């Protein structure tokens, strides 16, 4: 009797175990795991913080977030990724870190995770991710080493993508019967008309401070005006006619901008627009939330959005953040599940509704998201023209970018001749590229 | 015999902990920096994986116009701030070296700027210098004057003013302490001989304060060469390279350019510069002391 009972019990428990295994969810194996992730202090990731409890509720995986200012984040990651065993399971990285991390073999190639049937969600729909960002932020080893191409592969997924759009004061434009600029010529013309039409108001607020800010502002104009920093053989061409035109555009914008514009960093440029001191703002989409926040903005409800004006082509910036799994992470599979969940259609929409920047076409077109943020459809349209090659993503870019930024600052503040300044940048860039081995095959 | 030998080693045994601590805490990091400066070292690499390149980093820097400009800015900044702080700090100390009611409150108020975190100082001055909403330009405009482009056209002057505001109290309190410890007999003798206040300052107070002033100036000079946060927050080194002092360039070279070897070589140049300054200041003091001693001997011999 006892034997029969034992046999029945054993059979029953085996059946239950088998049934559990057959119906086990993809997250069950990882329930109770705690992931340590490194995110920046940034509006998009502040929105992510609101969404993470939902992930834990659904999967049972706990997430501990180390949120740092983004420049500090890079320093911290440089130290962490170099260790044999790192603290982070998932990191958000700025786009220009991609080259450094991939080149130093510190990020996991994502192919083997997307190939793993137990981890990869068939409904993920990678084609819905915005192309420009996938190539700009996640892809490495393709054309030029950092663009799309047959030899490349995926090391990260865009999350917190930004592009450039033109914000303009609807009230001022209506008052003076101005048409929203569609080309560079129109934009520069209006930028210099505004101070005459509205005394005390600047045309367009732009970053221009020495270093990264001035270089960023210049590159924003370089791509649409038909320029590039390097040709296909890595020769600097920043000093060609398009380069000079882009620097001229920047100088015109600063000269017709608000008082003290030459020393504006991103914060001051945005502050000036939020304060109502300028009629236009050409920069990242991430500011939309602040412009609609009455605590921070004096121009709530007065701002319209348009595509980044066209020069000889459309070419808005690609920036923001991607997320990747460090090579030295402890819980790589669980980290992939978090990465996949956050960048899935559901995760992207939840983050967008919490105030983040979506990375999918479908989220930009989503009715709920558009009902809450009406500008999202224009941002989605702008993203179709996001240019992944608007600035080079190579390991020596930091040094060239700094030189470009300080030299342009001299153009803006000391009236250094533009052609002479850019010739100097090109010459020094050539030296840096030569030393880094970019001309070995020439 | 063995006991005697052991006894001879006793002082060394007692000194050993201190020597070990100094070696670990001071010489090891310094040696690490010197070692790193001879290598092409990227932050993603372990130092042992980096390539040995000899003096290349030093030679590249020597011919690098940006480094030389940065060195020039550092020297201008350091000399201007230390000179201004000395003049204002010692001047204030001379004026306040008397029994005034509420002196202790006044002294505390004077040293408040020193207690503020440098990042806060940078932010505060950056907003005060703001072209439209800043305190200075608002005041100038309310007086009917034109605003000044503080952080644009006058960036170096603006950061010098901020540094002088923060660090003059340091010189002030040390000068005041030096003044109050001067021998009263010398001052009384001068008064009896009919010396004016100005003569007392030039011929008695300042010469007697000189050793303290030299050390104070040296400390400030070393600090001025290393100032980073205030300038980083106020101007980020711009416009152009006009306020990019060496400490800022070292930080950018290590983090933005990712060239740890070059940053280490730059730090060594800065270290050598500071060593030369320190040694020459001590040499000047030594020469002055020797001359004073010689004069004193001559006077004694004459009488």
Interface residues (C-beta under 8 A of the other chain):
Chain A: X71 X74 X75 X78 X79 X81 X82 X100 X101 X103 X104 X106 X209 X210 X211 X212 X213 X214 X258 X259 X260 X262 X263 X265 X268 X272 X275 X277 X395 X398 X399 X401 X402 X403 X406 X407 X409 X410 X412 X413 X414
Chain B: X42 X43 X44 X45 X46 X66 X130 X131 X132 X133 X147 X149 X151 X152 X153 X155 X235 X236 X237 X238 X239 X240 X241 X242 X244 X252 X255 X256 X257 X258 X259
